[in-house]
Amino acid sequence: MTRYDRYGVSSEAQQKPSTPLATLNGSGVGTITKTATTMTDEESILLERANAERDEIFQRYDRGRDNSNIDSWEDPLFEVYTQADRYGFLHPEQPSTDRGASKQSDKHNTKIEMERVKKWVKMHRSWDSASTKENLQRRIMKGIPDRMRSAIWHQLLQIKQVRRAQPGPVYEQMLLLARQCSPDIRQIDFDVNRQFRNHIFYRERYSVKQTSLFRVLAAYSMYNTEVGYCQGMSTVAAVLLMYFDEEDAFWALDILLTNARYAMHGLYIVGFPKLMRCLAHHDRILAKCLPKLKKHLDKHEVHSVLYALKWFFVIFIERIPFSLCLRIWDIYMMFGQRVLTAMAYTILKMHKVKLQRMKDMDQITDFLQTSLHKQFGYDDDSVIKALQGSMDELKRLKLLTLQPPTSPNELPSLPRGHTVELSTNAMIGHRNELFNDREVALKEKIALYRSESKNEEDEQYNNGNINGEYAHGEEEDDERTEKDYDDITEDTVSQMHTGASTGSLRTIQSFTTFATGTSLATSLNSLVIIDSIDEYCDNEHIIEESTRL
C-alpha cells in the first residue's frame, strides 16, 4: 500500500537517497539546494503569498514586545486579584480560611525540600558514582526538588552528550531553513499564541518565552521532517522551556521523540500508530485488572479515546495538577514509556468507586478531563506510591510494557537533518489530497452515513416528530456540533451527545485544525468514529477507522 507523508511524498520516494537539508559554507551559514519545479501562474502567486506570510510571522517574533500591531485580545489584561503559584501559573486569589495552618504547612514542605536539595546536589556532583546509581530510582520516586529539576533532567536525557555529537551549529541551521521553507509556520504561530496563557512565561504576546517556543518548534519542523509539526508538540516543548534554555529544549524534544526509551515520534507521525497502540493496551489492562469499571465505561460509551488522548499525547499535561504532572515527568524520564500506561491505570484504579457511581457519559468524561486537573483528590506522594504499586502489579501480569509496534515508522526512518523534496502543495501550504484505497473507501462511507442520518432526521421532522424529547435533544445536539465543528478539541468531546439516531456518524477531532486557502497546514490527523446499526463501537473499531484528513 502506498503511503503519503505530510509533504505529499510517497513511501517509495522516501526510500531514495536524500540530500543533506543544510550544509555549512565558509561563513558557517546553512545553505539549501533547491530543485527547480514547474508551477502554474496561480501556484506561483500562492507560493509567493505563503513565503510573504512566513516572513512576516518571523519578523513579528524578531521584534518581540516592540511589535506595534499586537491586538488587544492577544495580550492579557492587568488583573489585581491573581497570584502565581511556585510553578508560574496564575490563579484567582481566594481568601484562605486558615492562613496560619497553610503557612505552617508550606514551611514544613519547604524544610523537607531543602533537605532533599542537599542530597540531590551531592548526587549531581557525583552522577556517575556507584552510590548515585544505587539511590537514583528511589529518590526520583520521592520527587526531584524543583530547583534541581533542570539539572537532573539534563542528566537523564543526556542532552550534553547529544549536543557534543552534533556536527556544527545544527539548531541555527534548522532555524534558518525554517525561515526559508517550513510549511508549518502559520500553525506553529497559532498554537504558540494559545499555549499556557495563564503562565507568567507565556502570558504576554511575543514575550521572550513565546519567541523561544516558536523558534524551537519552527527549527524542529525542519530537523525531523517525517513529523514536522503536530499539535501537542507545542505543549511538550513549552514545559521543557520552563526548565531549559532554547537550544537545550530543542534537543530535549528531539530525544523524547526519537530515543527508543520514549519514542514519542510514533505519537505524532501520520496515522498516530503509537497513540492507537497505547489506547489498545490501556483497554487490555482495564479488561484484565478493572473489568467492572470497564463494563461500566462501555455501558455509557466512554471509550478510552474520549478521555485518554492527552494522557499519552502530552504526558498528562492539563489532565492532572501540574505539581503531580512534573512528578510523572520525572519518573517518565527515568523509566520511559511504560510509566504512561501504568499512570493511566493508576488514575482509574484510584477513582474507580467514584466513576462507577456516575451515570452518564458527560459526567464521566468531564470528571476525567476537567475535574481531576483542578482537584485530584489525593496528595502527590500518595499517587506516586500508588503508581509504584501499579507498575509492580502490571509487571507481574506482563502488562507493563507495550506490545511491539506493528508499524515500522514509530521511530524515524530518515536521518534527522535530511529531507525529501517538498511538493508544490506543501510549499504553498495546501493539505495533502492524496488518499490510498482504504481512505477513499472510508470517505465514501462517511458520506453515506451522513446522507442516511440526514434522511432519517428529515423523515422524522416531516412526520411531525418535532416536539418533546426529540425536539429538545436533537436540535441541541445539532447546534453544538455546528458551533464546535471547526475546532473540536478533546475538551469538547464530552459535550457531544452520541445517542442521536441509529447509524449516525460521530466525529472526534482531537487537537485538529483544518488547512484552507494558503494556510500552512499541520500534519495532525482526525480520529473518525463510525457507529453502525448492528456494530458495537469500541476502541478496536476506532483504531480500524482512524484516518487522516
Solvent accessible surface area in square Angstrom, and as a share of the most:
residue,aa,sasa,rsa
1,M,177,0.79
2,T,49,0.29
3,R,102,0.37
4,Y,48,0.18
5,D,19,0.10
6,R,36,0.13
7,Y,4,0.01
8,G,18,0.18
9,V,17,0.10
10,S,24,0.16
11,S,35,0.23
12,E,102,0.46
13,A,33,0.26
14,Q,23,0.10
15,Q,139,0.62
16,K,138,0.58
17,P,135,0.85
18,S,35,0.23
19,T,95,0.55
20,P,77,0.48
21,L,8,0.04
22,A,15,0.11
23,T,70,0.41
24,L,79,0.39
25,N,68,0.35
26,G,90,0.87
27,S,91,0.59
28,G,35,0.34
29,V,74,0.43
30,G,6,0.06
31,T,59,0.34
32,I,48,0.24
33,T,130,0.75
34,K,148,0.63
35,T,88,0.51
36,A,102,0.79
37,T,61,0.35
38,T,137,0.80
39,M,46,0.21
40,T,83,0.48
41,D,122,0.63
42,E,121,0.54
43,E,50,0.23
44,S,51,0.33
45,I,100,0.51
46,L,28,0.14
47,L,34,0.17
48,E,123,0.55
49,R,132,0.48
50,A,0,0.00
51,N,51,0.26
52,A,58,0.45
53,E,42,0.19
54,R,8,0.03
55,D,63,0.33
56,E,85,0.38
57,I,6,0.03
58,F,5,0.02
59,Q,93,0.41
60,R,38,0.14
61,Y,5,0.02
62,D,82,0.43
63,R,110,0.40
64,G,12,0.11
65,R,104,0.38
66,D,122,0.63
67,N,11,0.05
68,S,118,0.76
69,N,83,0.43
70,I,38,0.19
71,D,70,0.37
72,S,102,0.66
73,W,183,0.64
74,E,18,0.08
75,D,38,0.19
76,P,45,0.28
77,L,147,0.73
78,F,182,0.76
79,E,88,0.40
80,V,102,0.59
81,Y,168,0.64
82,T,39,0.23
83,Q,94,0.42
84,A,55,0.42
85,D,52,0.27
86,R,148,0.54
87,Y,42,0.16
88,G,6,0.06
89,F,17,0.07
90,L,34,0.17
91,H,78,0.35
92,P,98,0.62
93,E,82,0.37
94,Q,134,0.60
95,P,113,0.71
96,S,50,0.32
97,T,148,0.86
98,D,78,0.41
99,R,132,0.48
100,G,52,0.50
101,A,54,0.42
102,S,51,0.33
103,K,142,0.60
104,Q,123,0.55
105,S,56,0.36
106,D,83,0.43
107,K,144,0.61
108,H,108,0.48
109,N,85,0.43
110,T,74,0.43
111,K,141,0.60
112,I,69,0.35
113,E,30,0.13
114,M,72,0.32
115,E,86,0.39
116,R,72,0.26
117,V,15,0.08
118,K,128,0.54
119,K,103,0.44
120,W,3,0.01
121,V,43,0.25
122,K,149,0.63
123,M,8,0.04
124,H,61,0.27
125,R,200,0.73
126,S,45,0.29
127,W,45,0.16
128,D,118,0.61
129,S,38,0.25
130,A,83,0.65
131,S,64,0.41
132,T,3,0.02
133,K,140,0.59
134,E,140,0.63
135,N,34,0.17
136,L,17,0.08
137,Q,90,0.40
138,R,119,0.44
139,R,47,0.17
140,I,1,0.00
141,M,17,0.08
142,K,98,0.42
143,G,5,0.05
144,I,6,0.03
145,P,5,0.03
146,D,30,0.16
147,R,153,0.56
148,M,20,0.09
149,R,8,0.03
150,S,36,0.23
151,A,30,0.23
152,I,0,0.00
153,W,0,0.00
154,H,48,0.21
155,Q,50,0.22
156,L,18,0.09
157,L,6,0.03
158,Q,102,0.45
159,I,0,0.00
160,K,122,0.52
161,Q,93,0.42
162,V,39,0.22
163,R,89,0.33
164,R,183,0.67
165,A,80,0.62
166,Q,45,0.20
167,P,110,0.69
168,G,39,0.37
169,P,58,0.36
170,V,14,0.08
171,Y,8,0.03
172,E,90,0.40
173,Q,14,0.06
174,M,4,0.02
175,L,12,0.06
176,L,51,0.25
177,L,0,0.00
178,A,0,0.00
179,R,73,0.27
180,Q,70,0.31
181,C,26,0.15
182,S,0,0.00
183,P,10,0.06
184,D,1,0.00
185,I,0,0.00
186,R,100,0.36
187,Q,15,0.07
188,I,0,0.00
189,D,15,0.08
190,F,100,0.42
191,D,4,0.02
192,V,0,0.00
193,N,18,0.09
194,R,101,0.37
195,Q,15,0.07
196,F,10,0.04
197,R,62,0.23
198,N,70,0.36
199,H,3,0.01
200,I,92,0.47
201,F,72,0.30
202,Y,0,0.00
203,R,42,0.15
204,E,77,0.35
205,R,5,0.02
206,Y,8,0.03
207,S,14,0.09
208,V,126,0.72
209,K,43,0.18
210,Q,0,0.00
211,T,24,0.14
212,S,13,0.09
213,L,0,0.00
214,F,0,0.00
215,R,69,0.25
216,V,0,0.00
217,L,0,0.00
218,A,0,0.00
219,A,0,0.00
220,Y,0,0.00
221,S,0,0.00
222,M,3,0.01
223,Y,14,0.05
224,N,3,0.02
225,T,7,0.04
226,E,15,0.07
227,V,1,0.00
228,G,0,0.00
229,Y,0,0.00
230,C,0,0.00
231,Q,6,0.03
232,G,5,0.05
233,M,0,0.00
234,S,5,0.03
235,T,13,0.08
236,V,0,0.00
237,A,0,0.00
238,A,0,0.00
239,V,1,0.00
240,L,0,0.00
241,L,0,0.00
242,M,26,0.12
243,Y,35,0.13
244,F,9,0.04
245,D,83,0.43
246,E,38,0.17
247,E,37,0.17
248,D,13,0.07
249,A,0,0.00
250,F,0,0.00
251,W,4,0.01
252,A,0,0.00
253,L,0,0.00
254,D,3,0.01
255,I,11,0.06
256,L,1,0.00
257,L,0,0.00
258,T,19,0.11
259,N,69,0.35
260,A,69,0.53
261,R,109,0.40
262,Y,3,0.01
263,A,10,0.07
264,M,1,0.00
265,H,0,0.00
266,G,0,0.00
267,L,0,0.00
268,Y,1,0.00
269,I,10,0.05
270,V,11,0.06
271,G,27,0.26
272,F,7,0.03
273,P,25,0.16
274,K,2,0.01
275,L,5,0.02
276,M,10,0.04
277,R,32,0.12
278,C,1,0.01
279,L,1,0.00
280,A,11,0.09
281,H,3,0.01
282,H,0,0.00
283,D,24,0.12
284,R,83,0.30
285,I,0,0.00
286,L,3,0.01
287,A,56,0.43
288,K,127,0.54
289,C,27,0.16
290,L,11,0.06
291,P,78,0.49
292,K,161,0.68
293,L,1,0.00
294,K,42,0.18
295,K,154,0.65
296,H,25,0.11
297,L,3,0.01
298,D,40,0.21
299,K,155,0.66
300,H,34,0.15
301,E,67,0.30
302,V,2,0.01
303,H,8,0.03
304,S,3,0.02
305,V,0,0.00
306,L,3,0.02
307,Y,1,0.00
308,A,0,0.00
309,L,1,0.01
310,K,24,0.10
311,W,1,0.00
312,F,0,0.00
313,F,2,0.01
314,V,1,0.00
315,I,0,0.00
316,F,0,0.00
317,I,1,0.00
318,E,58,0.26
319,R,6,0.02
320,I,1,0.01
321,P,29,0.18
322,F,26,0.11
323,S,35,0.22
324,L,0,0.00
325,C,2,0.01
326,L,1,0.00
327,R,28,0.10
328,I,0,0.00
329,W,1,0.00
330,D,0,0.00
331,I,0,0.00
332,Y,0,0.00
333,M,0,0.00
334,M,32,0.14
335,F,34,0.14
336,G,1,0.01
337,Q,46,0.21
338,R,84,0.30
339,V,0,0.00
340,L,3,0.02
341,T,0,0.00
342,A,0,0.00
343,M,0,0.00
344,A,0,0.00
345,Y,4,0.01
346,T,0,0.00
347,I,0,0.00
348,L,0,0.00
349,K,54,0.23
350,M,35,0.15
351,H,9,0.04
352,K,77,0.33
353,V,82,0.47
354,K,101,0.43
355,L,0,0.00
356,Q,60,0.27
357,R,174,0.63
358,M,15,0.06
359,K,141,0.60
360,D,68,0.35
361,M,21,0.09
362,D,54,0.28
363,Q,89,0.39
364,I,0,0.00
365,T,0,0.00
366,D,69,0.36
367,F,21,0.09
368,L,0,0.00
369,Q,4,0.02
370,T,50,0.29
371,S,39,0.25
372,L,1,0.00
373,H,72,0.32
374,K,153,0.65
375,Q,132,0.59
376,F,6,0.03
377,G,50,0.48
378,Y,99,0.38
379,D,87,0.45
380,D,37,0.19
381,D,85,0.44
382,S,44,0.28
383,V,0,0.00
384,I,5,0.03
385,K,156,0.66
386,A,25,0.19
387,L,0,0.00
388,Q,86,0.38
389,G,37,0.35
390,S,0,0.00
391,M,18,0.08
392,D,74,0.38
393,E,42,0.19
394,L,0,0.00
395,K,137,0.58
396,R,178,0.65
397,L,70,0.35
398,K,183,0.78
399,L,27,0.14
400,L,10,0.05
401,T,97,0.56
402,L,15,0.07
403,Q,95,0.42
404,P,109,0.68
405,P,71,0.45
406,T,134,0.78
407,S,28,0.18
408,P,130,0.82
409,N,27,0.14
410,E,7,0.03
411,L,71,0.35
412,P,31,0.20
413,S,71,0.46
414,L,27,0.13
415,P,78,0.49
416,R,88,0.32
417,G,12,0.11
418,H,53,0.23
419,T,25,0.14
420,V,18,0.10
421,E,97,0.43
422,L,23,0.12
423,S,37,0.24
424,T,29,0.17
425,N,65,0.33
426,A,9,0.07
427,M,43,0.19
428,I,1,0.01
429,G,3,0.03
430,H,67,0.30
431,R,79,0.29
432,N,24,0.12
433,E,99,0.44
434,L,87,0.43
435,F,37,0.16
436,N,24,0.12
437,D,124,0.64
438,R,126,0.46
439,E,20,0.09
440,V,64,0.37
441,A,57,0.44
442,L,13,0.06
443,K,103,0.44
444,E,113,0.51
445,K,75,0.32
446,I,22,0.11
447,A,58,0.45
448,L,102,0.51
449,Y,26,0.10
450,R,118,0.43
451,S,55,0.35
452,E,77,0.34
453,S,16,0.10
454,K,116,0.49
455,N,91,0.47
456,E,55,0.25
457,E,41,0.18
458,D,58,0.30
459,E,107,0.48
460,Q,61,0.27
461,Y,127,0.48
462,N,117,0.60
463,N,115,0.59
464,G,43,0.42
465,N,70,0.36
466,I,73,0.37
467,N,106,0.54
468,G,59,0.57
469,E,157,0.70
470,Y,44,0.17
471,A,19,0.15
472,H,133,0.59
473,G,28,0.27
474,E,22,0.10
475,E,102,0.46
476,E,52,0.23
477,D,13,0.07
478,D,58,0.30
479,E,121,0.54
480,R,72,0.26
481,T,41,0.24
482,E,136,0.61
483,K,154,0.65
484,D,35,0.18
485,Y,76,0.29
486,D,110,0.57
487,D,62,0.32
488,I,2,0.01
489,T,39,0.23
490,E,2,0.01
491,D,66,0.34
492,T,33,0.19
493,V,3,0.02
494,S,8,0.05
495,Q,91,0.41
496,M,27,0.12
497,H,74,0.33
498,T,27,0.16
499,G,75,0.72
500,A,29,0.23
501,S,24,0.16
502,T,80,0.46
503,G,9,0.09
504,S,11,0.07
505,L,35,0.18
506,R,17,0.06
507,T,18,0.11
508,I,6,0.03
509,Q,3,0.02
510,S,8,0.05
511,F,26,0.11
512,T,2,0.01
513,T,26,0.15
514,F,64,0.27
515,A,14,0.11
516,T,100,0.58
517,G,54,0.52
518,T,21,0.12
519,S,14,0.09
520,L,1,0.00
521,A,22,0.17
522,T,18,0.10
523,S,13,0.08
524,L,11,0.05
525,N,6,0.03
526,S,1,0.01
527,L,4,0.02
528,V,8,0.04
529,I,1,0.00
530,I,9,0.05
531,D,23,0.12
532,S,27,0.18
533,I,121,0.61
534,D,143,0.74
535,E,81,0.36
536,Y,114,0.43
537,C,11,0.07
538,D,39,0.20
539,N,8,0.04
540,E,97,0.44
541,H,59,0.26
542,I,1,0.00
543,I,47,0.24
544,E,92,0.41
545,E,41,0.18
546,S,30,0.20
547,T,20,0.11
548,R,25,0.09
549,L,60,0.30
